[in-house]
Amino acid sequence: MLRGIDDYYADINTRQRRLPRKLVRQLANPQPRDAEVTTQLASYKALDPRWHDWSTVKTVLADLAERMVR
């Protein structure tokens, strides 16, 4: 599904940089605006316990990014 994201956003994506490439970079190296939130995930908006550890989140996102470029 994510590989076709450019088609989905074709009407607003007028820049030469394609969305999947940017998305892959951001997934591979997530940089939250407020890094402190990553230390408070266990109490953040009833987040499912599997997402309480930021290193786990980063691992899952990196795996997703890798699968997108295959």
N, CA, C and O atoms as CSV, one atom per row, in Angstrom:
chain,resi,resn,atom,element,x,y,z
A,1,MET,N,N,0.811,-1.185,0.000
A,1,MET,CA,C,0.000,0.000,0.000
A,1,MET,C,C,0.865,1.265,0.000
A,1,MET,O,O,0.573,2.210,-0.732
A,2,LEU,N,N,1.916,1.288,0.808
A,2,LEU,CA,C,2.734,2.491,0.904
A,2,LEU,C,C,3.526,2.771,-0.366
A,2,LEU,O,O,3.855,3.923,-0.649
A,3,ARG,N,N,3.836,1.732,-1.132
A,3,ARG,CA,C,4.561,1.966,-2.383
A,3,ARG,C,C,3.738,2.818,-3.345
A,3,ARG,O,O,4.303,3.544,-4.162
A,4,GLY,N,N,2.417,2.738,-3.257
A,4,GLY,CA,C,1.545,3.502,-4.138
A,4,GLY,C,C,1.112,4.842,-3.574
A,4,GLY,O,O,0.165,5.446,-4.077
A,5,ILE,N,N,1.781,5.310,-2.548
A,5,ILE,CA,C,1.373,6.543,-1.889
A,5,ILE,C,C,1.469,7.750,-2.820
A,5,ILE,O,O,0.686,8.690,-2.680
A,6,ASP,N,N,2.406,7.747,-3.761
A,6,ASP,CA,C,2.504,8.859,-4.709
A,6,ASP,C,C,1.234,8.977,-5.540
A,6,ASP,O,O,0.750,10.081,-5.789
A,7,ASP,N,N,0.699,7.848,-5.963
A,7,ASP,CA,C,-0.537,7.881,-6.751
A,7,ASP,C,C,-1.671,8.457,-5.922
A,7,ASP,O,O,-2.478,9.241,-6.422
A,8,TYR,N,N,-1.732,8.072,-4.664
A,8,TYR,CA,C,-2.794,8.540,-3.779
A,8,TYR,C,C,-2.742,10.057,-3.600
A,8,TYR,O,O,-3.775,10.727,-3.584
A,9,TYR,N,N,-1.527,10.587,-3.467
A,9,TYR,CA,C,-1.352,12.015,-3.234
A,9,TYR,C,C,-0.940,12.780,-4.490
A,9,TYR,O,O,-0.401,13.881,-4.382
A,10,ALA,N,N,-1.173,12.234,-5.653
A,10,ALA,CA,C,-0.732,12.845,-6.910
A,10,ALA,C,C,-1.225,14.277,-7.076
A,10,ALA,O,O,-0.504,15.114,-7.619
A,11,ASP,N,N,-2.415,14.566,-6.628
A,11,ASP,CA,C,-2.969,15.910,-6.822
A,11,ASP,C,C,-2.274,16.978,-5.982
A,11,ASP,O,O,-2.285,18.150,-6.358
A,12,ILE,N,N,-1.674,16.606,-4.860
A,12,ILE,CA,C,-0.990,17.609,-4.029
A,12,ILE,C,C,0.524,17.473,-4.068
A,12,ILE,O,O,1.240,18.342,-3.573
A,13,ASN,N,N,1.014,16.387,-4.654
A,13,ASN,CA,C,2.452,16.139,-4.702
A,13,ASN,C,C,3.018,16.678,-6.012
A,13,ASN,O,O,3.195,15.933,-6.975
A,14,THR,N,N,3.298,17.976,-6.038
A,14,THR,CA,C,3.816,18.585,-7.253
A,14,THR,C,C,5.328,18.736,-7.213
A,14,THR,O,O,5.950,19.077,-8.219
A,15,ARG,N,N,5.910,18.485,-6.073
A,15,ARG,CA,C,7.367,18.571,-5.962
A,15,ARG,C,C,8.012,17.380,-6.648
A,15,ARG,O,O,7.384,16.335,-6.820
A,16,GLN,N,N,9.252,17.539,-7.033
A,16,GLN,CA,C,9.955,16.436,-7.675
A,16,GLN,C,C,10.284,15.318,-6.696
A,16,GLN,O,O,10.361,14.152,-7.084
A,17,ARG,N,N,10.478,15.663,-5.441
A,17,ARG,CA,C,10.773,14.647,-4.444
A,17,ARG,C,C,9.538,13.779,-4.256
A,17,ARG,O,O,8.456,14.280,-3.949
A,18,ARG,N,N,9.701,12.529,-4.434
A,18,ARG,CA,C,8.578,11.621,-4.334
A,18,ARG,C,C,8.333,11.266,-2.871
A,18,ARG,O,O,9.271,11.105,-2.091
A,19,LEU,N,N,7.070,11.149,-2.521
A,19,LEU,CA,C,6.698,10.871,-1.139
A,19,LEU,C,C,7.282,9.578,-0.592
A,19,LEU,O,O,7.774,9.580,0.536
A,20,PRO,N,N,7.253,8.468,-1.334
A,20,PRO,CA,C,7.805,7.236,-0.737
A,20,PRO,C,C,9.261,7.377,-0.300
A,20,PRO,O,O,9.636,6.876,0.760
A,21,ARG,N,N,10.072,8.041,-1.089
A,21,ARG,CA,C,11.480,8.205,-0.734
A,21,ARG,C,C,11.605,8.972,0.578
A,21,ARG,O,O,12.373,8.591,1.462
A,22,LYS,N,N,10.850,10.044,0.692
A,22,LYS,CA,C,10.880,10.839,1.921
A,22,LYS,C,C,10.329,10.029,3.095
A,22,LYS,O,O,10.875,10.070,4.197
A,23,LEU,N,N,9.261,9.305,2.854
A,23,LEU,CA,C,8.658,8.488,3.900
A,23,LEU,C,C,9.627,7.411,4.375
A,23,LEU,O,O,9.750,7.186,5.579
A,24,VAL,N,N,10.310,6.750,3.463
A,24,VAL,CA,C,11.288,5.719,3.829
A,24,VAL,C,C,12.378,6.322,4.710
A,24,VAL,O,O,12.760,5.728,5.719
A,25,ARG,N,N,12.879,7.493,4.339
A,25,ARG,CA,C,13.918,8.140,5.161
A,25,ARG,C,C,13.402,8.442,6.557
A,25,ARG,O,O,14.103,8.223,7.544
A,26,GLN,N,N,12.179,8.945,6.641
A,26,GLN,CA,C,11.630,9.299,7.945
A,26,GLN,C,C,11.320,8.063,8.782
A,26,GLN,O,O,11.489,8.085,10.001
A,27,LEU,N,N,10.876,7.003,8.152
A,27,LEU,CA,C,10.621,5.762,8.888
A,27,LEU,C,C,11.928,5.140,9.376
A,27,LEU,O,O,11.997,4.619,10.489
A,28,ALA,N,N,12.955,5.198,8.543
A,28,ALA,CA,C,14.238,4.590,8.900
A,28,ALA,C,C,14.931,5.334,10.041
A,28,ALA,O,O,15.704,4.744,10.796
A,29,ASN,N,N,14.651,6.620,10.160
A,29,ASN,CA,C,15.293,7.420,11.202
A,29,ASN,C,C,14.280,8.415,11.775
A,29,ASN,O,O,14.370,9.613,11.505
A,30,PRO,N,N,13.324,7.929,12.560
A,30,PRO,CA,C,12.290,8.825,13.084
A,30,PRO,C,C,12.869,9.872,14.026
A,30,PRO,O,O,13.682,9.566,14.897
A,31,GLN,N,N,12.438,11.099,13.836
A,31,GLN,CA,C,12.893,12.215,14.663
A,31,GLN,C,C,11.668,12.956,15.201
A,31,GLN,O,O,11.225,13.932,14.594
A,32,PRO,N,N,11.119,12.512,16.319
A,32,PRO,CA,C,9.939,13.181,16.856
A,32,PRO,C,C,10.238,14.634,17.218
A,32,PRO,O,O,11.344,14.964,17.645
A,33,ARG,N,N,9.253,15.482,17.045
A,33,ARG,CA,C,9.436,16.900,17.395
A,33,ARG,C,C,9.768,17.071,18.866
A,33,ARG,O,O,10.586,17.916,19.230
A,34,ASP,N,N,9.139,16.275,19.702
A,34,ASP,CA,C,9.376,16.338,21.137
A,34,ASP,C,C,9.931,14.989,21.583
A,34,ASP,O,O,9.175,14.072,21.901
A,35,ALA,N,N,11.242,14.877,21.602
A,35,ALA,CA,C,11.894,13.604,21.921
A,35,ALA,C,C,11.550,13.109,23.316
A,35,ALA,O,O,11.635,11.909,23.577
A,36,GLU,N,N,11.170,13.995,24.206
A,36,GLU,CA,C,10.823,13.575,25.567
A,36,GLU,C,C,9.603,12.654,25.568
A,36,GLU,O,O,9.470,11.798,26.443
A,37,VAL,N,N,8.731,12.827,24.607
A,37,VAL,CA,C,7.546,11.976,24.512
A,37,VAL,C,C,7.954,10.505,24.378
A,37,VAL,O,O,7.238,9.619,24.847
A,38,THR,N,N,9.078,10.247,23.752
A,38,THR,CA,C,9.516,8.858,23.559
A,38,THR,C,C,9.855,8.176,24.877
A,38,THR,O,O,9.908,6.948,24.944
A,39,THR,N,N,10.083,8.953,25.914
A,39,THR,CA,C,10.366,8.368,27.230
A,39,THR,C,C,9.094,8.210,28.060
A,39,THR,O,O,9.132,7.674,29.167
A,40,GLN,N,N,7.965,8.679,27.521
A,40,GLN,CA,C,6.699,8.639,28.249
A,40,GLN,C,C,5.640,7.811,27.521
A,40,GLN,O,O,4.445,7.972,27.771
A,41,LEU,N,N,6.060,6.953,26.652
A,41,LEU,CA,C,5.112,6.212,25.825
A,41,LEU,C,C,4.162,5.333,26.638
A,41,LEU,O,O,3.017,5.127,26.234
A,42,ALA,N,N,4.612,4.825,27.754
A,42,ALA,CA,C,3.766,3.943,28.563
A,42,ALA,C,C,2.509,4.653,29.074
A,42,ALA,O,O,1.493,4.011,29.344
A,43,SER,N,N,2.583,5.958,29.203
A,43,SER,CA,C,1.413,6.690,29.699
A,43,SER,C,C,0.788,7.575,28.629
A,43,SER,O,O,-0.084,8.389,28.933
A,44,TYR,N,N,1.219,7.429,27.397
A,44,TYR,CA,C,0.763,8.312,26.325
A,44,TYR,C,C,-0.529,7.821,25.686
A,44,TYR,O,O,-0.523,6.852,24.927
A,45,LYS,N,N,-1.614,8.478,25.987
A,45,LYS,CA,C,-2.912,8.261,25.340
A,45,LYS,C,C,-3.309,6.792,25.200
A,45,LYS,O,O,-3.746,6.365,24.132
A,46,ALA,N,N,-3.160,6.036,26.258
A,46,ALA,CA,C,-3.543,4.614,26.283
A,46,ALA,C,C,-2.924,3.828,25.137
A,46,ALA,O,O,-3.578,2.976,24.536
A,47,LEU,N,N,-1.693,4.108,24.845
A,47,LEU,CA,C,-0.967,3.421,23.785
A,47,LEU,C,C,-0.827,1.941,24.100
A,47,LEU,O,O,-0.547,1.571,25.240
A,48,ASP,N,N,-1.018,1.101,23.109
A,48,ASP,CA,C,-0.884,-0.342,23.290
A,48,ASP,C,C,0.512,-0.651,23.856
A,48,ASP,O,O,1.498,-0.071,23.402
A,49,PRO,N,N,0.604,-1.546,24.827
A,49,PRO,CA,C,1.886,-1.848,25.475
A,49,PRO,C,C,3.028,-2.210,24.525
A,49,PRO,O,O,4.191,-1.958,24.838
A,50,ARG,N,N,2.716,-2.787,23.390
A,50,ARG,CA,C,3.811,-3.165,22.465
A,50,ARG,C,C,4.551,-1.941,21.944
A,50,ARG,O,O,5.661,-2.070,21.430
A,51,TRP,N,N,3.950,-0.739,22.069
A,51,TRP,CA,C,4.593,0.483,21.573
A,51,TRP,C,C,5.182,1.339,22.693
A,51,TRP,O,O,5.535,2.494,22.455
A,52,HIS,N,N,5.296,0.808,23.890
A,52,HIS,CA,C,5.808,1.580,25.019
A,52,HIS,C,C,7.312,1.802,24.974
A,52,HIS,O,O,7.811,2.754,25.575
A,53,ASP,N,N,8.033,0.955,24.285
A,53,ASP,CA,C,9.496,1.061,24.213
A,53,ASP,C,C,9.889,1.702,22.881
A,53,ASP,O,O,9.619,1.144,21.818
A,54,TRP,N,N,10.526,2.873,22.940
A,54,TRP,CA,C,10.888,3.613,21.735
A,54,TRP,C,C,11.817,2.806,20.835
A,54,TRP,O,O,11.722,2.913,19.613
A,55,SER,N,N,12.696,2.017,21.394
A,55,SER,CA,C,13.597,1.217,20.547
A,55,SER,C,C,12.804,0.185,19.742
A,55,SER,O,O,13.171,-0.129,18.610
A,56,THR,N,N,11.733,-0.337,20.311
A,56,THR,CA,C,10.868,-1.259,19.579
A,56,THR,C,C,10.162,-0.528,18.444
A,56,THR,O,O,10.072,-1.043,17.330
A,57,VAL,N,N,9.669,0.656,18.723
A,57,VAL,CA,C,9.011,1.465,17.691
A,57,VAL,C,C,9.984,1.716,16.538
A,57,VAL,O,O,9.632,1.530,15.374
A,58,LYS,N,N,11.200,2.135,16.862
A,58,LYS,CA,C,12.201,2.411,15.828
A,58,LYS,C,C,12.525,1.169,15.008
A,58,LYS,O,O,12.695,1.251,13.792
A,59,THR,N,N,12.610,0.029,15.666
A,59,THR,CA,C,12.899,-1.215,14.956
A,59,THR,C,C,11.787,-1.559,13.972
A,59,THR,O,O,12.054,-1.932,12.830
A,60,VAL,N,N,10.556,-1.433,14.414
A,60,VAL,CA,C,9.410,-1.734,13.544
A,60,VAL,C,C,9.367,-0.767,12.362
A,60,VAL,O,O,9.123,-1.183,11.230
A,61,LEU,N,N,9.602,0.516,12.618
A,61,LEU,CA,C,9.595,1.503,11.544
A,61,LEU,C,C,10.726,1.259,10.553
A,61,LEU,O,O,10.528,1.392,9.345
A,62,ALA,N,N,11.908,0.904,11.047
A,62,ALA,CA,C,13.035,0.611,10.155
A,62,ALA,C,C,12.741,-0.609,9.294
A,62,ALA,O,O,13.093,-0.639,8.115
A,63,ASP,N,N,12.098,-1.615,9.877
A,63,ASP,CA,C,11.723,-2.801,9.115
A,63,ASP,C,C,10.725,-2.429,8.022
A,63,ASP,O,O,10.843,-2.904,6.892
A,64,LEU,N,N,9.759,-1.597,8.339
A,64,LEU,CA,C,8.789,-1.146,7.355
A,64,LEU,C,C,9.475,-0.399,6.221
A,64,LEU,O,O,9.174,-0.627,5.050
A,65,ALA,N,N,10.393,0.489,6.568
A,65,ALA,CA,C,11.149,1.250,5.552
A,65,ALA,C,C,11.911,0.289,4.644
A,65,ALA,O,O,11.922,0.460,3.425
A,66,GLU,N,N,12.537,-0.705,5.229
A,66,GLU,CA,C,13.300,-1.670,4.432
A,66,GLU,C,C,12.394,-2.447,3.482
A,66,GLU,O,O,12.752,-2.681,2.328
A,67,ARG,N,N,11.229,-2.842,3.966
A,67,ARG,CA,C,10.288,-3.577,3.107
A,67,ARG,C,C,9.744,-2.710,1.984
A,67,ARG,O,O,9.399,-3.222,0.919
A,68,MET,N,N,9.664,-1.403,2.209
A,68,MET,CA,C,9.166,-0.513,1.167
A,68,MET,C,C,10.130,-0.406,-0.014
A,68,MET,O,O,9.704,-0.188,-1.148
A,69,VAL,N,N,11.416,-0.558,0.249
A,69,VAL,CA,C,12.386,-0.393,-0.844
A,69,VAL,C,C,12.709,-1.699,-1.558
A,69,VAL,O,O,13.460,-1.701,-2.534
A,70,ARG,N,N,12.160,-2.789,-1.094
A,70,ARG,CA,C,12.397,-4.077,-1.768
A,70,ARG,C,C,11.650,-4.147,-3.065
A,70,ARG,O,O,11.728,-5.153,-3.769
